[in-house]
Amino acid sequence: MSVPVIAGLGTAQPPSARQDELWEGFFSRHFTGTTRSLAQRIFANSGVTTRQAAVNPLLEDVSDWPTERRMRRYLVEALPLGKEAVGRALTAAGLDAGDIGLFVVCSCTGYATPGLDILLARDLGMAPGTQRMFVGHMGCYAALPGLGAASDFVTARGRPALLLCAELTSLHIQPSTARVDTQQIVSHALFSDAAVAAVVLPGGPGYALREVTSVTDTSTADHMTWDVTDAGFRMGLSPKVPQVLSTHVRGLVDDLLARHGATLDEVDGWAVHPGGPRILNVVERELGLPPEALAASRATLDEHGNCSSPTVLLILDRLRRAPTPPERILMLAFGPGLTLYAVLLDRQG
């Protein structure tokens, strides 16, 4: 039986904006009084220098838009980004769109029917018999169950699968009149836009998907929320999230590696979703990693912010482009549930 392999990645991002410019040009006026001082500190300590925004608040303020208008804009912006990312991934894997057997799309920042899966399949020329799966509202960890679904299809059918993660968090800036709390400020300081696609093939050169695994602590389900409101989607992000991760991450990783006869020392590439600087610090501490282990995750946060589901794939792309690509990569991502997902990859070919 062939091992499913990530054979091609493609990324696409809207224009960048500097974090300090976003603060000075927009968010410094978005908050007032003592809240403004708090927000300034959070922006400064976010670990983010630049972010990408399909709808840049310096050019266009959508914070008072109703959700309906934001959803219409979502399709306008997401379709070309998704098309660009998919095109690059297919080219990297040496495939045409018509070769794809399963098309998985992950996105929690916009909804429409027909959705991105149908519209992109049409525009890219996928076969009428291409199966599709849309994963919504899983948030930041969605790429990993998406990879799991693609991997299972490739293993069972022996045909190529394609994953696309596309998020436009810039559409969900909350109105200045909305209830403001620390969680909302953190959300405004961290989140960014991106699209990343991955082609999974039955064997060949690339990164072999050895296993996808997860753990969910439903007792902390209220720690991370993403509520649909009349003014876009509103993030809830408890400061207790790092504490929950610290409880579960070591066991999840140790159990995964043990099933493959491996140890932490044998992992030379770490793609850890940078939910924020504290998240990376907790993972580093609990796994006993040297500071350089999470360099790719911190650099991605610095240059791109937290793009939700595409972020861990951006880190994987950075790792595979290194002068000496890692032989064994462990991907970790976290999100609502609270849920932790892990994927073990081995380079081959």
N, C-alpha and C positions, 0 to 999 in steps of 0.2 A: 504494500500500500504506500502510495506517495505521501511524503510529508508536505503540508501546505507551507508555502514560502511567500514572504512579502518580496515581490520581485520589482516593484516600482513605486515610487512616491512622487507626488506632485503637489506643490504649494501655490497658493494665490492669496495676496493680501491687498487691501485698499491702501490709500496713501497714509503715510505716517504723520504723527504730531508729537511734539515733545511734551513730556509730562508737565514741565514748568510753564510752557506756553498754554496748555490746557487750563492749568490753575489760574494763571494771571489773566488770561483772556476770557475765561468763562466761569469756572467754578468758584473763584474768589468772590464773584458777585452772586453766585447761586446760594451761598450760605451767609448768614449774618451773625453778629454778636459773638458770644463765646463759642458757638458752633463753628463759626468761621475759623477761629484759632485752632480748634481741634481738627477740623478738616485739613487745614494747612499742614499740620504735623503728620497726619495720616498720609497725605499725598507725598510728602517729602520722604517718609520712611517706608514707602510701598515696595521698594526694590525695582521700580519701573522708571526708565529714562525716556523711552519712546513707546508709543502705542499706535495701532492702526484703526482707522474709523471710516467705514463706508459713509456714515453721516457724521461729519465732524462738527461738534457744537460751536467751534470757532467760526464756522461758515454758515451753519444752519441749525437753529435751535428747535429740536423736536420735543422738548420736555413737556410742552403743553398739548401735544398732539393726542387725540383719542386713539385707542388701540386699533380700531379699524383702519385708520390712515397709516399707522405704523406697519400693519400687516400688508397693506398694498405696496408699501415701499420695500418691504422685506423681499418680495419676489423680484422687484426691479433690480435690487442690488445683489441678491444671492445668486441669481441665475448666471450672470457673467463670471462671478467669482468661482462658482462651482464648475462651470464649463472649463475655465482656465486650469483649475487644479486637476480635474479629471483628464484633460488633454495631455498635461505634462506627465501624469502617472502612466497613462496608456503608452505614450511615447517611450518612457523609461523602460517599460516592460516589453516593448516591441509588439504591442497588440493594437487591434482596431476595436472600436466600440462594439461592433457586431460580434466580437468573440466572447463578450461577457455573458456568463450564465446567470449570475446573481448580482444585483445592484443594491447595496445597502446605503441608506442615507441617514445620518444622525444630525439632528438640529433641534434645539429647544428654544430658539429665539424668534421663531416665526412659524405660522401655520397657514396653509392654503390647500385647497383641493380643486383641481389636480395639484399635487405637490411637486417638490423639487425632483423627486424620483421619476415621476412620469414626464415632466416637462424636459428634464435633461436627457432622459432616455430618448425622447422624441427628437430633440435638437441635435444630439450627438450621433444619431443613427444606430442606436442599439436595436437588436432583433426584436420582433414582436413577441417572441417566446421568452425574452429575458425576464426572469423573476425579480421582484423588487421587495424590499423591506424598508419601512420607515421607522426610525427609532426617535421618539420625542420625549422631552422632559426627563431624561436621565441625567442631563447636565454634564458636568465636567468629566465624568468617567465614561461617557457613552462610547468613545472610540474603542474601548477594550472589549465590551460585549459585542460591539459591531465587528471587530476583528474575529471574535469567537464565532459569530454566525457565518462570516465569510469563510473561515477556516473549516467549519463543519461541512459547509456546502462543497468546498473543494475536495475534502476528504471523501465525502459520500458520492459525489457525482463525477469527480475527475475533470471538472471544467473550471475556467477562471472565474473569480469573483472580484468585485470592485467595491470598496468602501469610500464614502465621501462624508467628511465632517465639515459642516459649514455653519458658522455662528456670526450673527450681527448684533452683538450686545449694545452697540452704539445707539440702536433704535429704542433703548429702554431707559434712557435718562429720565429720572423722575422729576415732576414739577417742583419748583422752588417752594411752592405752597404746600407740598405734601409733608406728612409727618417725617421729620428728620431724626435719625438716630445713628449711632456709631456704625451699625451694620450697613446702613444705606451709604454712608460716606465711604466705607471700605470698598463697597461695590463700585461706586463711582470712580474710585482711585485706581482700581486694578484692571477692570475688564476691557477687552479689546476684540477686534474682528479678524477672522481668518477663515480660509477653506483649505483643507488638506485631503488628498485622495491617496488611497493605497490599493495596489493590485495584488491579489493573492493567487498564486498558481500552484498546480500540483507538481511540486518538485522544481529542480533547477537552482541556479545561483540566487542568492539573496539571504534573507533572514528567516530561518525555519521557525514556525510557530509550534513550540513544544507543548504549551498548555496555557489556558486561560482559566483563572480561578478568582473567587471573590469571597467576601464576608460582609454581612450587613448586620448592624446593631440597631434594631428597630426601636429599642428603648430611647434612642436619641434622635428619632425621626424629625423632631421639631427643631433640630439644630441648624438645618439647612433647608430653606424653602425657596420656591420660585412661583409666586402667585400672579395669576392673570388678573389685572385690574383694568378699570376704565381708562387708565393712563399708562398703558404698556404693562410689562411684566416687572414685578418688584421682588428684589432679592432679600432673603432673610439669612443672615450668616452669624451664627452664635460664636462668641469668643471661646467657647468650650470645645470647638471642633478639634484643635490640635491635641487636646487632652484625650479625646476619644480615639484619635488616630494612634496616639502613643500606647493605648491599651491593646490595640489589635494588629499593628503593622508588623511587629517582629514575628508573631506567630504565623501570620499569613505568609510571610516571605520564607521563614524557616521550613514550613510544611511544604511549600511549593518546591523549594530546592531539594529537600530530602527525597521527594518522590522521583527526582531525576538524578539522584546520587551526587548532588552538587552541594557546595557550601558558599557562604557569602564571599569568601576570598576568591572564588572562581568567577565571580561576576565582575567584568571589567568595563561594563557600560550601564549607566543608570539613567533611565528616562522617567523622572518623577514629576508628576503634575505640580506646577508651582502655584498652588492656590493662594499663596502669599509667602513672604519670608519666614513667618513662624512655622508654616507647614513644612517647609524644607528643613528648617532647623530641627524640628521634632523627628523627622525621618532620619536625618543624619545622626542624631543622638541615639535613637532607639536601635538603629542597625549598626551603630559603632563604625560609621563610615569616615574615611579621611575627608578633609574639606574639598579636595579636588574631585571627589566622586560625583558631586552634584553640580559641578561647574557648568555643564551644558544646560541643566534645568535653571540655574540662576541667570545664565546669560540669556536664555529665552525669555524669562520673566523681565529682565532688564530691557531687552530690545523689542519685545512684542506684548508684554503684559500677560494677563490671564485671558486667553481666547476661548475658554470653556472647552468643549470636546476636541477641537483640533490641536490643542496645546501639546499634549503628550506626543502626538505625531510630529509636530514641529521639532521637538527635542530628539526624537528618533532620527529625523532627517539630518539634524545637526551632527549627531553621533556617527551616522553612516558616512558622512562627508568628511570626517576627520582624516588627517594624513595616514593614521593607522586606525582603521575602524575596529571597534570592539568585537571580540569573538563571541561573547555571551552578554546579552542585554536583558535587564529586568525592568519592565515598565510598570509603574504604579500610578493609579489615578483614584480620585476620591470625589464623592458627591452625595446627593440626597439619599437618605436612608437611615442613618449614615452608612454609606457603602464604600468599601475599599475593593478595588480590582487590581489584579496583577497578571502580567503576561511574561512568560519566559521565551526568549528568542536565542537561537544559535546561528552564527554565520556559516554559510556553506557555499561551495562553488568558487 
